Amino acid sequence: MAAMQNDPVLVVVQLTGGNDYLNTVVPYNNPLYRDNRKAVGIGDNQILRLDGDYGVPSFLAPIKRFWDESKLAIMHGVGYLDSPRSHFRSMDIWHTCETDKVSTEGWLGRVVREIDPKKENVVTAVSFGPCLFRALAMPGVPVACVAGPLETYGFLPAIQEKAQRQAVLDRFSRMYTPIPGSGVMEYMGTTGLDSLRGADILKVAPGKYSSEIKYPDTPIARKLRGIAQVHFADLGTRVYYCDHGSFDTHAGQGPIHANLWTSVSQGLEALMADLRAHDKADNVIILMFSEFGRRVRDNGSGTDHGAAGVTFVIGERVKGGHYGDMPSLEAGKLVQGDLNPNMDFRGIYSTILDKWLHMDPVRIVNGTYDQLAFLN
């Protein structure tokens, strides 16, 4: 099924390592925040107020501007029951929507299979990062993985002579030919060949891209600029994925957290400005998540692994505001010293699947979850 230029597009930004919820959306009027954050608390003079209860640190100023435009939805207390507080396991749960078992199917892999069941477009999903994220992993579903700048991305980019390049590709294809009856080889074979096709398709994107928007020279901004390049090339890509981190701030949290969020905020500001300047923003939403929040009480230098966190959605079609409530900071209501999750992350996914991508969320997230009203 060919994609149309106005088809809905999802951009996922993964904040790897466990972003500190309480220092991202700060309950500045709550004395328990100050009591628990002697070492890493955000000072009152560094807080940009969203309303009478919550604010964001000054290094999230670009994100605050999306709030002022009513284009930022903040989902509070996001997580799931019985958080293991393990990076690997928690991220796996977010990626597969399976809390009780280890799954081989990523939720976005299922999405891509639904969008393009016949694999007519091997760049329906494009990932910017060092490896294939588990959320996109799905047997038989192609994903184009870009590990560096698009300008240097591709298979054998140094070989420009067409006949020579084709000869190498033919040999590579035969090497990848699956052995009958071998599931692993078949998966590797189809994945390898799809990757070749994806590389050849994506290499046209930089040449089609022209913009006056200046992106910061940071890893996350370079990934977001790559997303803009592919989106503007109208290659039919519907799902983009990238990551930034690590937000695992056990020590030295103050400057580390500020620098991480400065890069994310400025990168997203550039991306949204680019999308708007090219009239390409109306069909894009950006989902930002982290695998868990941090412990309520700091450890004297940083914060340790927690449970409930915060999730954001940004876009022109987003109905800005707070969704859900921040879990109580009262000691008797914490779970092992952590904020107790009161919003299941699969409800956020379900909302995006139903209201944005127009597909049945139940078979994607393995169940029915309460949806939210953050999409117009």
PEQUI-V931212 format. One line per field, one symbol per residue. ss: DSSP state (h for helix, s for strand, l for the rest). phi: phi as a letter, one per 20 degrees, with the letter a starting at -180 (. if undefined). A space follows every 50 residues. Layout:
BEGIN
ss->???
phi->???
END
This chain:
BEGIN
ss->llllllllssssssssllllhhhllsllllhhhhhhlllllllhhhsssl llllssshhhhhhhhhhhlllsssssssslllllllhhhhhhhhhhllll llllllhhhhhhhhhlllllllllsssslllllhhhlllllllssslllh hhlllllllllhhhhhhhhhhhhhhhllllllhhhhhhhhhhhhhhhhhh hhllhhhhllllllllllhhhhhhhhhhhhhhllllllssssssslllll llhhhhhhhhhhhhhhhhhhhhhhhhhllllllssssssllllsllllll llllslllsssssssllsllssslllllllhhhlsllsllllsshhhhhh hhhhhhlllllhhhhlllllllllsl
phi->.feefdffcddddeefonffgfdddeefeefffffecfedgefgfddefe afdcbcfffdgfffffffemdcddeemeraflgfldgffffffffdmded bededffffffffffcfelfcfdgccddrfbfffgefagndfceddebff fdeqelffeefffffffffffffffegfegneffffffffffffffffff fffefgfeebbefeefecgfffffffffgfffflenfdcdbbcbreeeef blfgffffffffffffffffffffgffdlcefdccdddbcfaedgfefdo bbcegccfccccccrfeeefqecmcfgfefgfdedlndfegccfgfffgf ffffedelcffgfedmqdcfeddede
END
